[in-house]
């Protein structure tokens, strides 16, 4: 196994000090290998404590070599490591500029979203004249590429012996660092309830202490290191609708990362997890206002103070029986002369104080002729209380069918 391969193994097993040694030995043999500088830059960044200055130096050498070769993917990788090193050195203006160059070459670079949010968090508290905000970098730095040097044999031998002489179990543990799902096999699924949207990212071995998770009103993002030495970035942006970021949570488990997103509008069902295009906040609020008005108009079939609608066969539409009942059961305005007495008034007094609708129908029944009474009784009983007719010529023709209100279904008991 050559030094570069050993560097890749130690980088993936998180032995960053050893990775720096192996890649240094590999660069001594081949100083033109762009990937060696990118990987060593990554290892420098993750040392404890990190060496961000050395990480920046390697990233700029890698970028210079990659630009001379015209390798697009290597240019993007080197520029990204350069931006990360500058961010760690608190050169936020320079870091932002480098991230912009990465975005120009690859808008789909998944880690950009997280780094942009980190930068925004740093820059919002800085004055425009602060040195940390200044931009001093050029897209392609002018740096000297070190000449190839032959590695010291005793150092190489010692390093090889140290790696090869370790017990098998130790080697296996160092190389694996725990079982982790390869990036190509990481997948996600989602489901929803009335209150939440649950997203599961199926990835084993996600390091809790190194995972960066960000939940916003319209986006979700996570970044964590892989055993290969690279970072895995996952983001959903924009989400189909707003979520309550403060009430949403993320859990890193042994086999997956689970996001429980609290819907900002409970009861709203999402047809998709993500929206096809970003929605401006102003437009979103306007749409929500319009949507609310439409919902209220649709759901409010009738005024809140209106009475219930009863089944009817009238061509003129349903009759407001509550209004009719109030008109018929209220006392006449004209007072009767002393000594006068009416039979109808005495009958009405029997129903005074009762429910206005029931009182009206009772009063109507007491005054009706025999055919009308028979029609009322037959229609009410046969329809199970869902219809009431005073027309015996129609009711007498056959059974009066049950007529449930709109939106309801009649079931036999």
C-alpha positions in Angstrom: 0.0 0.0 0.0 1.5 3.4 -1.1 1.5 6.5 1.1 -1.5 8.1 -0.6 -3.6 5.0 0.0 -2.5 4.9 3.6 -3.4 8.5 3.9 -6.9 7.8 2.6 -7.3 5.0 5.1 -6.1 7.1 8.1 -8.2 10.0 7.0 -11.4 7.9 6.8 -10.6 6.4 10.2 -10.2 9.9 11.6 -6.5 9.5 12.5 -5.8 12.9 11.1 -2.2 13.2 12.4 -1.3 10.0 10.6 -3.1 11.2 7.4 -1.0 14.4 7.4 2.2 12.3 7.6 1.2 9.9 4.8 0.0 12.6 2.5 3.2 14.6 3.2 5.2 11.5 2.2 3.1 11.1 -0.9 3.6 14.8 -1.9 7.3 14.4 -1.4 7.2 11.8 -4.2 4.7 13.5 -6.4 4.3 17.2 -5.8 1.9 17.7 -8.7 -1.0 15.5 -7.4 -3.8 18.0 -6.7 -5.8 15.4 -4.7 -3.0 14.9 -2.2 -3.1 18.6 -1.2 -6.9 18.7 -1.0 -6.9 15.7 1.3 -4.0 17.0 3.5 -5.8 20.3 3.7 -8.9 18.4 5.0 -6.7 16.6 7.6 -5.1 19.8 8.8 -8.6 21.3 9.3 -9.7 18.3 11.5 -6.6 18.0 13.6 -6.9 18.6 17.3 -6.0 21.4 17.5 -6.5 22.3 13.8 -3.9 24.0 11.7 -6.0 26.3 9.5 -3.0 28.2 8.1 -1.5 25.0 6.7 -5.0 23.9 5.4 -5.2 27.2 3.5 -1.7 26.8 2.1 -2.5 23.3 0.8 -5.8 24.4 -0.7 -4.2 27.3 -2.6 -1.5 25.1 -4.0 -4.1 22.6 -5.0 -6.2 25.3 -6.7 -3.1 26.6 -8.6 -2.3 23.1 -9.9 -5.9 22.4 -10.7 -6.3 25.6 -12.7 -3.3 24.9 -14.8 -4.7 21.5 -15.6 -8.2 22.8 -16.3 -9.8 20.1 -14.1 -13.2 21.5 -13.2 -14.0 19.1 -10.3 -10.5 19.5 -8.8 -10.9 23.3 -9.1 -14.2 23.2 -7.3 -12.8 20.9 -4.6 -9.7 23.0 -4.0 -11.7 26.3 -3.9 -14.1 24.8 -1.4 -11.3 23.7 0.9 -9.8 27.2 0.5 -13.1 28.8 1.5 -13.5 26.6 4.5 -10.0 27.4 5.7 -10.6 31.1 5.3 -13.8 30.8 7.3 -11.9 29.1 10.1 -9.3 31.8 10.1 -12.2 34.4 10.5 -11.5 35.9 7.1 -15.2 35.9 6.4 -15.2 38.4 3.5 -12.6 36.3 1.6 -14.5 33.1 2.5 -17.7 34.4 1.1 -16.0 35.4 -2.1 -14.5 31.9 -2.5 -17.9 30.2 -1.8 -19.4 32.5 -4.5 -16.8 31.2 -7.0 -17.6 27.6 -6.1 -21.3 28.4 -6.6 -20.6 29.8 -10.0 -19.0 26.6 -11.1 -21.4 24.2 -9.3 -24.7 25.6 -8.1 -25.7 22.1 -6.8 -22.8 21.8 -4.4 -24.7 20.6 -1.3 -22.5 22.0 1.4 -22.9 25.6 0.1 -26.2 26.1 1.8 -24.8 25.3 5.3 -21.7 27.5 4.8 -23.8 30.4 3.5 -25.9 30.2 6.7 -22.8 30.0 8.9 -21.4 33.1 7.1 -24.6 35.0 7.5 -24.5 34.3 11.2 -21.0 35.7 11.5 -21.3 38.7 9.2 -24.6 40.0 10.7 -22.7 41.0 13.9 -19.8 42.7 12.1 -19.4 46.2 11.0 -18.9 46.9 7.3 -15.4 48.3 8.0 -14.3 45.4 10.0 -11.1 43.7 8.7 -12.8 40.3 8.8 -15.3 41.5 6.2 -12.7 42.8 3.7 -12.1 40.9 0.5 -8.4 40.5 -0.4 -8.3 37.2 -2.3 -8.2 36.5 -6.1 -10.0 33.7 -7.8 -6.7 31.9 -8.5 -3.9 32.6 -6.1 -0.3 33.1 -7.3 1.6 30.6 -5.2 4.7 28.5 -5.8 4.3 24.8 -6.1 6.9 22.9 -4.0 9.4 20.8 -5.9 9.3 17.1 -5.4 11.5 15.8 -2.7 12.5 12.2 -1.9 11.0 11.0 1.4 13.4 9.9 4.1 13.6 6.2 4.1 13.8 5.8 7.9 10.7 8.0 8.4 8.8 6.0 5.8 9.9 2.7 7.2 8.9 3.7 10.7 5.5 4.9 9.6 4.9 1.7 7.6 6.0 -0.5 10.5 3.8 1.4 12.9 0.7 0.9 10.7 1.4 -2.7 9.7 2.5 -3.9 13.1 -0.8 -3.0 14.8 -3.0 -5.9 15.9 -5.7 -6.9 13.4 -8.5 -5.8 15.7 -6.9 -2.4 16.1 -6.4 -1.9 12.4 -10.0 -2.9 11.7 -11.3 -0.5 14.3 -9.1 2.3 13.1 -10.1 1.9 9.5 -13.8 1.5 10.1 -14.4 4.0 12.9 -17.8 2.2 13.3 -20.0 1.0 10.5 -21.0 3.9 8.3 -23.3 3.9 5.3 -21.5 4.8 2.0 -22.6 8.1 0.5 -24.0 6.4 -2.6 -26.4 4.3 -0.5 -27.7 7.1 1.8 -31.4 7.7 1.1 -34.3 9.6 2.7 -38.0 9.1 3.1 -40.8 11.1 4.6 -44.4 11.0 5.9 -46.7 13.5 7.5 -49.5 13.9 10.0 -51.8 16.8 10.5 -49.3 18.4 12.8 -45.9 17.4 11.6 -43.7 16.3 8.7 -41.2 13.5 9.5 -38.1 13.1 7.3 -35.7 10.1 7.9 -32.2 10.2 6.4 -31.0 6.6 6.5 -27.3 6.8 7.2 -25.5 4.6 9.8 -22.7 5.9 11.9 -23.4 9.6 11.7 -21.1 11.3 14.3 -23.2 13.3 16.7 -20.4 15.6 17.8 -19.4 16.4 14.2 -22.8 16.7 12.5 -24.0 20.2 11.7 -27.8 20.5 11.5 -29.8 23.6 10.6 -33.6 23.9 10.5 -35.1 27.1 9.1 -38.7 28.0 8.3 -38.4 26.8 4.7 -35.3 24.6 4.7 -33.5 21.7 6.4 -29.8 20.9 6.1 -27.2 18.5 7.7 -23.5 18.0 7.1 -21.3 15.4 8.6 -17.9 13.8 7.8 -17.6 10.4 6.0 -15.0 7.8 6.6 -13.7 8.5 3.1 -12.5 11.9 4.4 -15.1 13.9 2.5 -18.2 15.6 3.9 -21.8 14.4 3.2 -24.3 17.3 2.8 -28.0 16.9 2.6 -30.5 19.7 2.3 -34.2 20.3 1.5 -34.7 23.8 0.2 -37.2 25.1 -0.1 -39.7 23.0 1.8 -43.2 22.8 0.4 -44.5 25.1 3.2 -43.3 26.8 6.3 -42.5 25.0 9.5 -42.1 26.1 13.0 -38.3 25.9 13.3 -38.3 26.5 17.1 -40.7 23.6 17.7 -38.9 21.3 15.2 -36.3 18.8 16.3 -33.6 16.5 14.8 -32.4 13.2 16.3 -29.1 11.5 15.3 -29.6 7.7 15.8 -27.4 4.7 15.2 -29.1 3.9 11.8 -30.6 7.2 10.7 -31.1 10.9 11.3 -34.8 11.8 11.9 -36.2 15.3 11.5 -39.6 16.1 13.1 -40.8 19.3 11.5 -43.7 21.1 13.1 -46.1 22.5 10.5 -46.6 26.2 10.7 -50.2 25.6 9.4 -51.5 22.5 11.1 -53.9 20.5 9.0 -52.4 21.5 5.7 -51.4 18.4 3.8 -48.2 18.6 1.7 -48.4 16.9 -1.7 -44.6 17.1 -1.9 -41.7 17.5 0.5 -40.1 20.3 -1.5 -41.5 23.1 -3.5 -40.6 23.4 -7.2 -39.5 27.0 -6.8 -38.6 29.4 -4.0 -41.5 31.5 -2.7 -40.8 35.1 -1.6 -41.9 35.9 1.9 -44.2 38.7 0.8 -45.9 36.6 -1.8 -46.2 33.8 0.6 -47.9 36.0 3.2 -50.2 37.4 0.5 -51.1 33.9 -0.7 -51.8 32.8 2.9 -54.1 35.7 3.4 -56.0 35.0 0.2 -56.1 31.3 1.0 -57.5 32.1 4.4 -60.2 34.2 3.0 -61.2 31.5 0.5 -61.2 28.9 3.2 -63.5 31.0 5.3 -65.8 31.7 2.4 -66.0 28.0 1.5 -66.4 26.7 5.0 -68.9 29.4 5.9 -71.9 28.0 3.9 -74.2 30.3 5.8 -73.9 33.1 8.4 -73.0 32.0 11.9 -76.4 33.2 13.3 -78.5 31.5 10.6 -80.7 28.5 11.6 -80.4 25.0 10.4 -81.4 24.1 6.8 -84.3 21.5 6.6 -84.9 19.2 3.6 -87.4 20.6 1.2 -88.9 20.0 -2.2 -89.9 23.6 -2.7 -88.7 25.1 -6.0 -88.1 28.4 -4.3 -85.4 26.9 -2.1 -85.2 26.1 1.6 -87.4 28.0 4.0 -86.0 29.6 7.1 -88.5 28.0 9.6 -86.9 29.7 12.6 -87.8 33.0 11.1 -91.3 31.8 10.3 -91.7 30.4 13.8 -90.7 33.7 15.4 -93.2 35.6 13.2 -96.1 33.2 14.0 -95.4 32.7 17.7 -94.8 36.2 18.8 -97.7 38.0 20.5 -99.7 40.5 18.5 -98.8 44.1 19.1 -102.5 45.2 19.5 -103.8 44.4 23.0 -107.3 42.9 23.3 -110.1 44.9 24.8 -111.1 44.0 28.3 -113.5 41.0 28.3 -112.5 39.8 24.9 -111.2 36.2 24.6 -110.2 34.1 21.6 -109.8 30.3 21.4 -106.8 30.6 19.2 -105.0 32.8 21.7 -105.6 30.2 24.4 -104.1 27.5 22.2 -101.0 29.6 21.6 -100.6 30.2 25.3 -100.1 26.5 25.7 -96.9 26.7 23.6 -95.6 29.9 25.0 -92.1 29.5 26.4 -91.4 26.3 24.4 -88.8 26.0 21.7 -89.9 28.4 18.9 -89.7 25.8 16.1 -91.4 23.1 18.0 -94.0 25.5 19.3 -94.7 26.6 15.7 -95.2 23.1 14.4 -97.4 22.2 17.4 -99.5 25.3 16.8 -99.7 24.5 13.1 -100.8 20.9 13.9 -103.5 22.0 16.4 -105.1 24.3 13.8 -104.8 21.9 10.9 -107.7 20.0 9.3 -107.7 16.2 9.4 -106.0 15.6 6.0 -103.2 18.1 6.9 -102.7 16.3 10.3 -102.5 12.9 8.6 -100.0 14.3 6.1 -97.8 15.7 8.8 -97.9 12.6 10.9 -97.2 10.2 8.0 -94.4 12.2 6.5 -92.7 12.8 9.8 -92.8 9.1 10.9 -92.0 7.4 7.6 -89.1 9.8 6.9 -87.6 9.2 10.3 -88.1 12.8 11.2 -86.3 14.2 8.2 -89.3 15.5 6.3 -92.6 17.2 7.2 -95.4 17.8 4.6 -98.9 19.2 4.9 -100.0 18.0 1.4 -102.0 14.8 1.9 -102.6 14.5 -1.8 -98.9 14.0 -2.3 -98.0 12.1 0.9 -101.0 9.8 0.5 -99.6 8.3 -2.7 -96.9 6.2 -1.1 -94.1 5.9 1.5 -92.2 9.1 2.3 -88.5 8.3 2.0 -85.8 9.4 4.5 -84.2 12.6 3.3 -80.9 13.2 5.3 -79.4 16.7 5.3 -76.6 17.4 2.8 -73.3 15.7 3.6 -75.0 13.0 5.8 -76.0 9.5 5.1 -79.1 7.6 6.4 -78.3 4.3 8.0 -80.8 1.6 9.1 -80.9 0.9 12.9 
